[in-house]
């Protein structure tokens, strides 16, 4: 085989008719721009190689390829570039490496060794890159990274689309940023808008907590995010999850939609709802769409539902409650308020229902404070303990370890106790104060002007004697095993005892009597309905 070499210096291409231009159709012409030296090497009749050296550069369309030396193959329409390779694609995308093989007919570049790819916003680094200049698609399959300002993404494989500036990362994807650290198997990232699109299980760490998600979007520039498909977030005190979670980091707002759950381990509170709005700056949440709140502990949790549940924090607890009965001297330890963070309160609006193994209640609205574990029930509240029902205009229920300790009922107060035989012991007045022992009602005091009662006394053989209807300034009821066994009247006492067979129907009920067992939550599952 005969090899023919032709050498010349300082070659410039002035037009497409330059003798050192590869000709095909006009869109695939590779034109020599500059070379300090050029040689022609004839391999055989059909193959002639042209070698350019000394800051050699060629051009195809809007793409300029340059390097220390270039070898052109006219027959195949290919070229190889060695040393300080640079591809300038329409002055928008620049690619660098130490070696390049270029297929002119397909406009595909194969780059090796210290590859650097830049679109003006981000820089890609790898050792092997395939860049389709015609489609603007670049990809690596043997490891690489992209640096977008302070954001660094690494993966085993990636595909870059220059027209949209989207990068699809696969296999051991790792995103690091001053605020975030993300791990995933697959991830889409936009270098212009700095949007991360989650398309596989993704684990995100930040100073605020940890997020686990399967799909969604996160703008690393604005801090706005929307996570889908059972996303969860947790920090040292809070856990939350839902089918959709939206974050607004600038304003510290979080919105949870569909099967939302919020767990506050510091206050031992769980909130469930189909919409939960959280303001981290104000330390508040608002739960709607069938929300349920659980004040949990190991043995006796309290379940609360309402149309709307709200919680916030305040610096000073409002203790301006109606005064307790001064006739009953019982010292209470007042809460020690150290800071605003030590006091959290909860509010329920409309159709409030409460279930606890010891006590159940309903009302129109609710206020609960973590400082003294007190439920304030407003709007026709009803409360049940065993077979005893209490009602009034306003009700305060003091608890300890989720068990009732004391109750105060104000205005139109009435208590009804149903016996095993179906009789109704009753007592009403302006106020009722009561105390519990181990979660069971133990003692009630009614004050009025006057207070009234209906009581069915029994003899020593537990046979009913009749019905005693009486009045007095103060009436005390004593319970034993949640059943009335003694009533005591104080000041201005009057009354009538009707024999058991001679009780007038019109006198067997007090004015505000209403037994509302149907409204009573029977179990915790009813709270979720």
C-alpha positions in Angstrom: 0.0 0.0 0.0 1.3 3.4 -1.0 1.0 6.3 1.5 1.2 9.8 0.1 1.8 12.8 2.4 1.3 16.4 1.5 2.4 19.1 3.9 1.6 22.8 4.1 1.5 25.6 6.7 -1.0 28.2 7.9 -4.1 26.9 6.3 -7.2 29.2 6.5 -10.6 28.2 5.0 -12.2 31.1 3.1 -15.3 29.4 1.7 -17.0 26.1 1.3 -15.0 25.5 -1.9 -11.9 25.3 0.1 -10.0 22.2 -1.0 -9.8 21.0 2.6 -13.5 21.0 3.2 -15.5 17.7 3.6 -18.4 17.9 1.1 -21.8 16.3 1.5 -25.0 18.2 1.8 -24.7 21.8 2.9 -25.9 21.1 6.5 -23.1 18.6 7.0 -20.1 20.4 5.6 -17.1 20.5 7.8 -14.9 23.5 6.9 -11.4 24.0 8.0 -11.0 27.4 9.8 -7.3 27.4 10.8 -4.3 25.2 11.2 -0.6 26.0 11.5 0.2 22.8 9.6 -1.7 20.5 7.4 -0.8 17.1 6.0 -2.6 14.7 3.7 -2.0 11.0 4.1 -3.4 8.6 1.5 -4.3 5.3 3.0 -5.8 3.8 -0.2 -7.7 4.9 -3.2 -10.9 5.5 -1.1 -9.3 6.9 2.1 -7.4 10.1 2.5 -6.7 11.5 6.0 -6.0 15.1 6.6 -4.1 16.1 9.7 -4.3 19.6 11.1 -2.0 20.8 13.9 -1.2 24.0 15.8 -4.4 25.3 17.3 -6.4 23.6 14.6 -10.1 24.4 14.2 -12.9 23.3 11.9 -16.6 24.4 11.6 -19.8 22.6 10.8 -22.9 24.9 10.7 -22.9 26.9 13.9 -20.5 24.5 15.7 -16.8 25.1 15.9 -14.5 22.2 16.9 -10.8 22.9 17.8 -7.9 21.3 19.5 -4.1 20.8 19.4 -4.5 18.5 16.3 -7.3 17.2 14.1 -7.5 14.2 11.8 -10.2 14.4 9.1 -11.6 11.3 7.3 -13.4 12.5 4.2 -14.8 9.2 3.1 -16.4 8.5 6.5 -17.2 12.1 7.3 -15.5 11.8 10.7 -12.7 13.6 12.6 -10.7 13.1 15.7 -9.3 15.9 17.9 -6.4 15.5 20.3 -5.4 17.8 23.1 -7.3 20.8 24.5 -10.5 19.9 22.7 -13.1 22.7 22.5 -16.6 22.5 21.0 -18.4 25.8 20.7 -22.0 25.2 19.8 -23.7 28.5 18.6 -21.9 30.4 21.3 -24.3 28.9 23.9 -22.9 25.5 24.8 -19.1 24.9 25.3 -17.6 21.5 25.7 -14.0 20.7 26.6 -11.9 17.5 26.8 -8.6 15.9 25.9 -9.9 13.7 23.1 -12.9 13.9 20.7 -14.2 11.6 18.0 -16.8 13.3 15.9 -19.3 11.8 13.4 -20.0 14.6 11.0 -22.9 13.1 9.2 -24.8 12.5 12.5 -23.3 15.5 14.3 -22.4 13.3 17.3 -19.4 14.0 19.5 -17.7 11.3 21.6 -15.5 13.0 24.2 -13.0 11.5 26.7 -10.7 12.5 29.5 -11.5 15.5 31.7 -14.7 16.4 29.9 -16.3 19.7 30.8 -19.6 20.7 29.4 -21.2 24.2 30.1 -24.4 25.8 29.1 -23.7 29.1 30.8 -25.7 28.2 33.9 -24.2 24.8 34.9 -21.1 22.9 34.3 -20.9 19.1 33.7 -17.8 17.1 34.5 -17.1 13.5 33.4 -14.5 11.3 31.7 -16.7 10.1 28.9 -19.5 12.1 27.2 -21.6 11.6 24.1 -23.0 14.9 22.8 -25.5 15.0 19.9 -25.0 18.5 18.6 -28.0 18.2 16.3 -30.5 17.3 19.0 -28.6 19.1 21.8 -28.6 15.9 24.0 -25.5 14.9 26.0 -25.1 11.9 28.2 -22.6 10.0 30.3 -22.8 6.4 31.6 -19.7 6.0 33.7 -20.1 8.6 36.4 -20.1 12.4 36.4 -21.2 15.6 38.2 -22.9 18.9 37.4 -22.2 22.1 39.3 -24.9 24.7 39.2 -23.7 27.7 41.2 -23.6 26.2 44.8 -25.5 23.1 43.9 -23.6 19.9 43.0 -25.2 16.8 41.5 -23.4 13.5 41.0 -24.6 10.2 39.5 -23.5 7.1 37.6 -25.6 8.1 34.5 -27.1 11.3 33.2 -28.8 12.7 30.1 -28.8 16.5 29.4 -31.2 18.3 27.1 -29.7 21.7 26.1 -33.0 23.1 24.6 -34.8 22.8 28.0 -31.7 22.6 30.2 -33.1 19.5 31.9 -30.8 16.8 33.2 -32.1 13.3 33.9 -29.9 11.6 36.5 -29.9 7.9 37.2 -28.1 5.4 39.5 -26.7 6.7 42.8 -27.9 10.3 42.4 -26.6 12.7 45.0 -27.5 16.4 45.2 -25.6 18.7 47.6 -26.4 22.3 48.3 -25.7 24.7 51.2 -29.2 24.0 52.5 -30.0 20.4 51.2 -28.5 17.0 50.8 -30.5 14.6 48.5 -30.1 11.0 47.7 -32.1 9.2 45.0 -32.0 6.5 42.3 -33.4 8.9 39.6 -33.8 12.7 39.5 -34.6 15.3 36.9 -33.0 18.7 37.4 -33.4 22.0 35.5 -30.2 24.0 35.5 -31.9 27.3 34.5 -34.7 27.4 37.1 -32.9 25.2 39.6 -35.9 22.9 39.9 -35.5 19.3 41.1 -38.1 16.8 39.9 -38.4 13.7 42.0 -39.2 10.6 40.0 -38.1 7.8 42.4 -37.8 7.4 46.2 -35.8 10.4 47.4 -34.2 11.1 50.8 -33.7 14.8 51.6 -31.7 16.2 54.5 -31.6 19.8 55.6 -31.1 21.8 58.8 -34.9 21.9 59.2 -35.4 18.1 59.0 -35.6 15.0 56.8 -38.0 14.5 53.8 -38.7 11.2 52.2 -40.7 11.3 49.0 -41.4 9.4 45.7 -42.4 12.2 43.4 -42.7 16.0 43.3 -40.8 19.2 42.6 -38.5 21.4 44.6 -37.2 24.8 43.6 -33.8 25.2 45.3 -33.8 28.9 44.5 -37.2 29.9 45.9 -37.6 27.1 48.5 -41.0 26.2 47.1 -41.9 22.6 46.8 -44.7 20.2 46.1 -44.3 16.6 47.2 -46.6 13.8 46.1 -47.2 10.1 46.7 -47.1 9.6 50.5 -44.3 12.1 51.4 -43.1 12.4 55.0 -41.1 15.0 57.0 -39.5 14.7 60.4 -37.3 16.6 62.7 -36.4 16.2 66.4 -40.0 16.9 67.6 -42.3 16.8 64.5 -43.4 14.1 62.1 -45.8 14.8 59.2 -47.0 12.9 56.2 -49.6 13.1 53.5 -50.4 12.3 49.9 -49.5 15.9 49.0 -47.2 18.3 50.9 -46.5 21.8 49.8 -43.6 23.8 51.3 -43.0 27.6 51.2 -39.7 28.0 52.9 -39.6 31.7 52.5 -42.7 32.2 54.6 -42.2 29.0 56.6 -45.6 27.6 55.5 -46.5 23.9 55.0 -49.8 22.6 53.5 -50.7 18.9 53.8 -53.5 17.4 51.6 -55.1 14.0 51.6 -54.5 11.6 54.5 -52.5 14.3 56.3 -50.9 13.4 59.6 -49.0 15.6 62.1 -47.2 14.2 65.2 -45.9 16.6 67.8 -43.8 14.4 70.1 -43.0 17.3 72.4 -46.6 17.9 73.3 -47.7 14.3 72.7 -50.3 15.3 70.1 -51.3 13.6 66.8 -53.4 15.5 64.2 -55.1 13.7 61.3 -57.0 15.5 58.5 -57.4 15.8 54.8 -56.0 19.3 55.0 -53.5 20.6 57.5 -52.0 24.1 57.2 -48.8 24.8 59.3 -47.2 28.1 60.0 -43.8 27.4 61.4 -43.0 31.1 62.1 -46.1 31.5 64.3 -45.9 27.9 65.5 -49.6 27.2 64.5 -51.6 24.7 62.6 -55.1 24.6 61.2 -56.7 21.2 60.4 -59.9 20.8 58.3 -61.7 18.1 56.3 -62.6 15.6 59.0 -59.7 16.4 61.3 -59.0 14.3 64.4 -56.7 15.3 67.2 -55.2 12.6 69.6 -53.7 13.6 72.9 -51.8 10.4 73.4 -50.1 8.5 76.2 -49.4 4.9 76.8 -52.6 3.7 78.5 -55.3 6.3 78.1 -55.4 8.6 75.0 -58.0 11.3 74.3 -59.6 11.5 70.8 -61.1 14.8 69.6 -62.9 15.7 66.4 -64.4 18.9 65.0 -65.1 20.6 61.7 -61.9 22.6 62.3 -59.0 22.2 64.7 -56.5 25.0 65.4 -53.4 25.2 67.6 -51.0 28.0 68.5 -48.7 29.2 71.3 -49.0 32.1 73.6 -46.8 33.7 76.3 -49.4 34.1 79.0 -52.2 31.7 79.8 -55.6 33.2 80.2 -56.7 32.1 83.7 -59.8 34.3 84.0 -62.2 31.5 84.5 -65.3 31.5 86.8 -64.3 31.0 90.4 -64.5 27.5 91.8 -66.9 26.7 94.7 -65.6 28.5 97.7 -67.3 26.0 100.0 -64.9 23.3 98.8 -61.4 24.1 99.9 -59.0 22.4 97.6 -55.5 23.7 96.9 -54.4 23.6 93.2 -50.9 24.0 91.9 -50.8 26.8 89.4 -48.8 26.3 86.2 -45.3 27.8 86.2 -45.0 29.8 82.9 -41.4 30.0 81.8 -41.7 31.1 78.2 -44.1 31.3 75.3 -42.8 28.0 74.0 -44.0 26.2 77.2 -47.7 26.9 76.5 -49.6 25.4 73.6 -53.4 25.7 73.2 -55.9 23.9 70.9 -59.2 25.2 69.6 -62.0 23.1 68.0 -64.8 24.8 66.0 -68.3 23.2 65.5 -69.4 19.7 66.1 -66.8 18.9 68.7 -66.7 15.3 69.9 -64.3 13.9 72.6 -63.7 10.2 73.5 -61.6 8.9 76.3 -62.0 5.6 78.1 -63.0 7.6 81.3 -65.0 10.4 79.8 -66.9 11.4 76.6 -68.2 14.8 75.6 -69.7 16.9 72.7 -70.0 20.7 72.3 -70.1 23.4 69.6 -66.5 24.5 70.3 -63.5 23.7 72.4 -60.4 25.3 74.0 -57.6 23.1 75.5 -54.4 24.3 77.1 -51.3 22.3 77.6 -50.3 24.4 80.6 -53.1 23.0 82.9 -54.6 20.2 80.7 -58.0 21.9 80.8 -60.8 21.5 78.3 -63.2 24.4 78.0 -66.4 23.3 76.2 -68.6 26.0 74.9 -72.0 25.9 73.2 -74.4 23.4 74.8 -71.7 21.0 76.0 -72.6 17.5 77.2 -70.3 15.2 79.2 -70.6 11.6 80.2 -68.9 9.5 82.8 -70.3 6.1 83.2 -74.1 6.5 83.5 -73.8 10.1 84.5 -74.5 13.0 82.0 -73.6 16.6 82.7 -74.9 19.6 80.7 -74.9 23.4 80.8 -74.0 26.5 78.8 -70.2 26.3 79.5 -68.1 23.5 80.9 -64.5 23.3 82.2 -62.9 19.8 82.5 -59.6 19.6 84.3 -57.6 16.5 83.5 -54.3 14.9 84.6 -52.6 12.2 82.6 -55.6 12.2 80.3 -58.0 11.3 83.1 -60.7 13.7 84.5 -59.9 15.3 87.9 -62.4 18.1 88.2 -65.4 19.5 86.3 -67.1 22.9 86.5 -70.4 23.6 84.7 -71.8 27.2 84.4 -75.3 28.4 83.8 -78.3 26.1 83.3 -76.2 23.3 84.8 -77.8 19.9 85.1 -76.6 16.4 86.0 -78.5 13.2 85.2 -77.6 9.8 86.5 -79.3 6.8 85.0 -79.8 3.8 87.4 -79.7 0.2 86.4 -83.4 0.0 86.6 -83.9 3.0 84.3 -84.7 5.7 86.8 -83.1 9.1 86.3 -81.5 10.9 89.4 -81.3 14.6 88.5 -79.8 17.8 89.9 -79.8 21.3 88.4 -78.7 24.8 89.4 -76.6 27.7 88.2 -73.3 25.9 88.7 -72.0 22.4 89.2 -68.6 21.5 90.6 -67.4 17.9 90.6 -64.4 15.8 91.3 -63.2 12.4 90.0 -61.3 9.6 91.6 -59.2 7.4 89.3 -61.3 8.6 86.3 -64.6 8.0 87.9 -67.0 10.6 89.2 -66.9 10.8 93.0 -68.6 14.0 94.1 -70.8 16.8 92.7 -72.0 20.1 94.2 -74.8 22.2 92.7 -75.5 25.8 93.7 -78.6 27.7 92.6 -81.3 30.0 93.8 -82.5 27.4 94.5 -80.8 24.2 93.3 -83.2 21.4 92.6 -82.9 17.6 92.6 -84.8 14.4 91.9 -83.5 11.4 93.7 -84.7 7.8 94.0 -83.7 6.6 97.5 -83.4 2.9 98.3 -83.8 0.9 101.6 -81.3 -1.4 103.1 -82.4 -4.2 100.7 -81.8 -1.9 97.7 -85.5 -1.6 97.1 -86.7 1.8 95.8 -88.7 3.7 98.4 -90.0 6.4 96.1 -88.9 9.7 94.4 -87.6 12.6 96.5 -88.0 16.0 94.8 -86.2 18.7 96.8 -84.7 22.2 96.7 -81.9 24.0 98.6 -79.2 26.6 98.2 -76.6 23.9 97.9 -77.0 20.2 97.0 -74.2 17.6 97.2 -74.2 14.3 95.5 -71.9 11.5 96.5 -71.2 8.5 94.2 -70.0 5.0 94.9 -68.9 2.9 91.9 -70.4 5.7 89.6 -73.9 5.3 91.1 -75.6 7.9 93.4 -75.7 6.6 97.0 -76.2 9.8 99.0 -77.5 13.4 98.6 -77.0 16.2 101.1 -79.0 19.5 101.1 -77.7 22.8 102.6 -79.8 25.9 103.6 -83.4 26.6 102.7 -84.2 23.0 102.1 -87.7 21.9 101.1 -89.0 18.8 99.3 -91.5 16.0 98.8 -91.1 12.3 98.9 -93.5 10.5 96.5 -94.1 6.7 97.1 -92.8 4.6 94.3 -96.2 3.8 93.0 -97.6 7.4 93.3 -95.1 9.5 91.3 -96.8 12.1 89.2 -95.5 11.9 85.6 -95.3 15.7 85.5 -92.9 15.9 88.4 -90.5 13.1 87.4 -88.3 15.4 85.2 -86.6 18.7 86.0 -87.0 21.7 83.7 -83.9 21.2 81.6 -83.9 17.4 81.7 -82.7 15.7 78.4 -81.1 12.3 78.3 -79.0 12.4 75.1 -77.2 9.1 75.0 -77.5 9.0 71.2 -75.0 11.9 70.9 -72.5 10.2 73.1 -69.4 8.8 71.3 -69.3 5.1 72.0 -65.8 4.3 71.0 -62.8 6.0 69.4 -63.7 4.8 65.9 -66.8 7.0 65.9 -64.5 10.0 66.2 -63.0 9.2 62.8 -66.4 8.9 61.0 
